[in-house]
Amino acid sequence: MTSHTSSEPFPYDGPEELQQPIVAALSRVVDPEVAMNVVDVGLIYGVTVADGKLHALVTMTSAACPVTELLIEEMETELDRDMPPELLIHVELVWEPPWTTERMSASARRFMGW
Amino acid sequence: MDHRENERKRPTFHGMVSPPTPQRPARTVGATAKVYPWTPVVMVLGLLALLGGMAGGLLRAGVTLPSAFQPGSWVGNAAVTHGALMICGFMGTVIGIERAVAVKLRVAWLAPTASGLGGMGLLAGQTALGAGLLTAAAALFVGVNVVVVHRQRAAHTLLLLAGALAWLAGSLVFWLRPGNTASLPWWFAFLVVTVAAERLEMTRLMRRRPGAQLLLGLLLGAMAAGAALTIFAARAGGVLYGLALLLLALWLGVFDIARRTVMTSGLSRYMAVCLLGGYVWLAIAGGAWAGTALGLPLRDVALHALGLGFIVSMMMGHAPVILPAIARIKIQFNGLFYLPLAALHLSLLVRLGVGLDDSAWRGTGAVLNAVAIGLFAATMAGAALLWRTRTRSGKGPDKTS
């Protein structure tokens, strides 16, 4: 069974029972520079779980960010904690479409004074 | 389907309700990131430039160094080229490493390697060779930033490129006109524009007032104009440069997200404190830079409020995040990080306040500046040990401190 509604923090396609654990795992990854987690900043473009593989498309706010690999590694680690052990995890960095402030969550926008 | 480089077979935990937390970081670290074998070597070159630059700076401040650091040796060379060592040999190398890690291109490592070797050339008394290497490093760094702009064409990446060009301009002056201090405003512009670019990127998260980005561009343009003018008209150039720094500090104080993140906790709050404290010193540096151009005896205030108060404060704020990214050394942030930060700011008050018209206090302040930087290095080392200890003992990293 798959699910995807507009109220989700990012598009998700996969077993429903894994959706909340995935959101929770990624929400534990915090960018200390902005004091917000990567889900609230809107860095997660989407997650698909199919054929024994979890595929997350993520972006960064800057191509010059040296902590990109570290954040991706942390996303993998947090997903690794909560996902079934047989699932392969692949977090892929993409630059298109570019990140915009429209991707920030309501709580992130409140925190930043929008 | 073939597996990508950063995919891995996940181990199973048959018979275990929950896998052991302490083993998880060790199992996952390095799954995606590359650690190049030359990273430690380039970092050591940068660190040697820092140590040499600090020893040279102490000598310039009139501090009597131990007999092992007698003038005439490499310390004499370090005193003569103190600014080049600190800005290009150390900061240029660190920023070059940062950018090389970000673009993930082997060729990008040539820039920090050249700046690190340039610093060694300066320490060895091979000033022309060192200056040539620093210029080559800056030119290579310009190329790396062209790659960044090509990947993401945005205001902040264009500013990063502008910062690299400022480094190149300063290094050309240093190389082609030895002894001409007009390289300094360009070199500082490299650092200031780089910080401003990174902060501009962050301010995107806030609702920005219309015209804020244009205003920043105008201020940085005025700073570049001031640096260029300094070569031909030191007085007018210095005043323009100083005013641009002062107004830039106000811009950062108004628009930076640090005003919001300082209300949080842990590492985020610490980083914000470093930033906001740095902006105060940036404003002081701007006023002192303009004052120096007008003939006031504020040169030490201008240079070190900027180089130590602003830049080193930024460095202290970002090192807990950057070091794990470039050296793969994880650290456990803790409240002790505020000690070297407080030491830095207090030692600057001694050096630039009490020491303004008292050379003995200025020397004492310079020694305390060095102590603050040493204390910070010790805090970082302790935080790395703490992370290892917590991970091995099964507690896992503490994300709340």
Interface residues (C-beta under 8 A of the other chain):
Chain A: V30 P32 E33 V34 A35 V41 T61 S62 A63 A64 C65 P66 V67 T68 E69 L70 I72 E73 E76 T77 D80 R81 M83 P85 E86 L87 L88 I89 H90 V91 E92 W95 P98 T101 M104 A108 F111 M112 G113 W114
Chain B: H3 R4 N6 E7 R8 K9 R10 P11 T12 F13 P19 T21 R24 P25 R27 T28 V29 G30 A31 T32 A33 K34 E98 R99 V101 A102 V103 K104 N145 V148 R151 Q152 A154 H156 T157 L160 A197 E198 E201 M202 R204 L205 M206 R207 I257 R260 T261 T264 G266 L267 S268 R269 M271 P320 V321 I322 P324 A325 I326 K399
